[in-house]
């Protein structure tokens, strides 16, 4: 999502998971722990945990104990992959440029995005462009690159990075937290909505049957006015509205898998409540071929 529990239960499973801590070292090793949706949702940790989603092993979830930490890790790559649509060529922003960009959007490092999704193939492009333009990455970003190298998802070859698993999906979500200086509160309900939204992106990336279903829904079921409503909604969050596949991916994640009216609603979309419910019902009635839990399609 670009605009988006007891530790004792999982303590044995997390013994082998190394913490990023403040992510200030570039060579920190992260082990993975497997978990289903409920296990990820309910987990609590003061450290960064990387989950391999049990129901879709191509999806990895970075679970962060703080929004600022998550932002330093993923804000720059999200700006690079989703929000560059007027630049003559893609480039990685330097630290000062990124700070000005986030400030212009009236956001902070902590709330620029509450969740992130990116393909390993996109991360490789990000790392190569950063090297090309001599952009100094945050230690947090370097730690992610190191993790991907250690997992064999990417490799360094003749001065470039190559994607060995280009369709592997990397998601990020925040832990439940009280409001603290510079960071908003993340309730249990908000964590659920963020995780669900980001998992929907993982499904779109890795399930070609579901992706085709969403594309047909966009072109054949939604009206021109409804597509324009989504473009307007997403444009407010600086999504590249000229990228139709990005729009379709975000449409399905917001329409069906964002059960949080603070993040998405008929009012925010600019349509009557009845029209939004009609779109949702049409999506569900067509029986999308998704591996996501069916209960999520029932408004839970």
Buried (B, 14 or more C-beta within 10 A) or exposed (E): BBBBBEEEEBEEBBEEBBBBBEBEEBEBEBBBBEBEBEBBBBBBBEBBBBBBBBBBEBBBBBBBBBBBBBBBBBBBBBBBBBBBBEEEEEBBBBEEBBEEBBEEBEBBBBBBBBBBBBBBBBBBBBBBBBBEEEBEBBBBBBBBBBBBBBBEBBEEEEEEBEBBBBEBBBBBBBBBBEEEEEBBEBBEEBBBBBBBBBBBBBBBBBBEEBBEBBBEBBEEEBEEEBBEBBBEBBEEBBBBBEBBEBBBBBBBBBBBBBBBEEBBBBEBBBBEEEBBEEBBEEBBEEEBEBBBBEEBBEEE
